Amino acid sequence: MSRTPSNVIAACFALAAFTVAVVAGMAGGNPATSVLVRALLAMIGCYPIGLIIGLICARVMADHVQAHRDAASAAESSTADELAPSQANATTEAQAE
């Protein structure tokens, strides 16, 4: 079974829905079969919602990492561009002397 973050988030949503449904049903004094059926339906219904949220989170994180890498590479190239003229000036001054 794949352990991608979106699947883990979906499983957490489903288990949380199941737990809430069981606790709420038992606190309300409902029969056990009714509580379990409703909890299973809540779990089945919340898994796709959690999967969608997990996929959105994974996409946002991937975009953020890519933007960070792009910014880092841009900073490195601008630093190299700033150093190039000063090195050229030092070479020209050394040749002039």
Secondary structure as GFF3:
##gff-version 3
##sequence-region A 1 97
A	DSSP	alpha_helix	5	27	.	.	.	ID=ss1
A	DSSP	alpha_helix	32	96	.	.	.	ID=ss2
###
